[in-house]
Amino acid sequence: MDGRSGMRAADADREATAERLRVALDEGRLDLHEYDERLVRAYGAKTYADLDEVVADLPGTAPAHRAAVAPAAPAAPSAVTDAGGTVVAGGRGAGGLLAIWSPWLRVAGILTAIWLFASLGSGHLGHYWPVWAIGPWGFFLLMRTVGGGHHGWRPAERRGRARRDRRRRR
């Protein structure tokens, strides 16, 4: 046993070994059960020899260009914008409208069902109280849908574009 193998391992060494095991799991070199077993052994290791034994059959970490997944092709823009970033055509397909309105529709349906069951239970239709929750939200969504969403705030895609434009000007 050489001098290093008998030395006590530190928490940082255990963490580095755990990270190496995680990378091996991500690369498909270990299955989940074996990863779990080795992780327990790594955190229970007292010496460098114990840590070396946990990763002895694993290759070193692969270079980033070999281990990384290739980036996906950029998605086609969903809207046509002018030079200032203002939407001039498209931008809200059926999927975009559904994404904007579906949470509101779900909440409106749930609150209306609660109101209906409560009204039926009491024997008379009471005041439609869900309007206080879904009314302002619906008005905001309507303004966003009709007006393009430029009412004092910028959608996420425009915020990112504005940051890139500021960086280019510097």
Number of C-alpha atoms within 10 A of each C-alpha: 6 7 7 11 14 13 12 14 17 13 12 9 17 21 14 14 20 22 14 17 24 18 17 20 16 13 14 10 16 17 12 13 9 13 18 15 11 20 20 13 17 25 16 12 21 17 18 20 18 19 23 14 13 21 17 11 9 12 10 11 14 12 8 8 8 9 12 10 8 8 6 6 6 6 6 6 9 13 14 12 14 10 6 7 12 13 17 11 11 11 15 17 11 9 9 13 13 13 12 16 15 12 11 17 14 11 14 18 14 13 18 17 13 13 18 16 13 14 15 12 10 10 9 10 13 12 9 12 11 17 14 9 12 18 13 11 13 16 11 13 17 15 14 15 16 9 10 16 15 14 10 5 9 13 11 9 9 15 12 11 12 15 10 11 11 9 9 8 6 5
